[in-house]
Amino acid sequence: MGEIMEKMEEILLERNWRELEELVLVGNKKATRSLVNRIYIKDGLGFWRAVEALGVAAALEEKQKKDSSVELVRRYFWSLNEESGGNAWNASEAIGSIMAHNPKECGHFNWMYANLLEDESLQEGVLWGLLNLSINAPEVVDPLVERVYPFLKAQDVSQRGLAVWIFTLMKAYPLAEERWEIGEELHKVLVQDKEVAEIYLEGNYYHFSISELLGKEILTFHAREYEQEDFTWNISVASSQKGLCWVGLGTPEKEEAEIRSWAQKRAPKALIIPRALPNQKIMEQLEEYFSGDRQEFALPLDPRGTDFQLKVWEELRRIPYGETCSYGEIAQNVGNPKGPRAVGLANNKNPMAIITPCHRVVGKKGDLVGYASGLDYKVRLLNWEAAHRHK
């Protein structure tokens, strides 16, 4: 076990989940057991990485043995009733991580988990777990939001901050909006000359220091494939709470890296999380576009760029489906007649492919030049639109 523990410490130090996967998938049960032992002691960053790694390892084992994650969660609940001091084992954090990484298998434990909020020694761990579930499986948290209300007034700043994050994340979950109301949830949030922000909930105002809400913005991304006759499109999208801000045509891995790089400049304090539901509308409309049933998009947009880029992108969205426009014409329309090259650069920085149809911009003589995703994609899109324009 000593050798495994040493190896695990290296993995946790580097947050190297690929190497963790290699350990777990070769059937080395000592790997998961070492993580169970590792989180007995709450010692800062190493502890939190071990908690996260336990959830990852449980998900990997679940692929090999059905319901193994359920068995592990049950063991932790059982440990809380042991006279040997289960609370000291930080079981609330462990259960939260396992549930967050195995929501389909373990989501039914949500009410048992929420009941642990009655134990003061477990409250922070449970709130941390609910926060992670809000990121990975909001549908599991949705019925429990009322249990989090009291912590909006908690004296403990960590508990209060975790509760704020849970409500902020759940804001992006449509079903939750139908079940409970946060008026203008963060309606006076982070105005720089103010020291506090406000949440309005069930007729009451709750105040939080700005430091508790730093990084409040949430970007949700989702990727899926679309079949178009004999071709398969990989589409990745990302949305802010205001609207769609990214559509990319690369592989999901490439696009996620691109989104994170883009966000460093355009949304530097944002939390980027995978989530399908907030992006459901754009996904449905793209499905209609690729089936030939949609020629215009009706979506809230949140484009981010320089003033000139925003003007160019707005002009691009005026180009009708199935038609094209030259770089020079776009330059004239945005009041920069000598700037076709500048228009080309703005096109290249367009973060919303298809929705902001830079594929409809062509050279002066109609030649197909310049498309960030590749000219073959541009040709496919133009041919598709030409064939379905009068449908």
Protein Blocks (a to p, Z undefined) as FASTA:
>chain_A
ZZmmmmmmmmmmnopaklmmmmmmnopaklmmmmmmmmmpcgbjmlmmmmmmmmmmmmmm
mmmmghklmmmmmmmmmmmmpcnopmlnommmmmmmmmmmmmmlmmmmmmmmmmmmmpmk
lmmmmmmmmmmmmmmmmmlmmmmmmmmmmmmmgfblklmmmmmmmmmmmmmpmklmmmpc
chjlplmgoiakbcbdcddeehiacdddfklmgokaccddddddddehjaccdddddddf
kbccbdcfbdfklmmmmmmmmmmmmmmmbccdddfklmmmmmmmmmmmmnopafbdcddd
dddddfklmmmmmmmmmpcghiacdfklmmmmnopaklmmmmmmmmmmpcbghjlccklp
ccfkopaehifkbpklmmmmmmmmmmmmmZZ
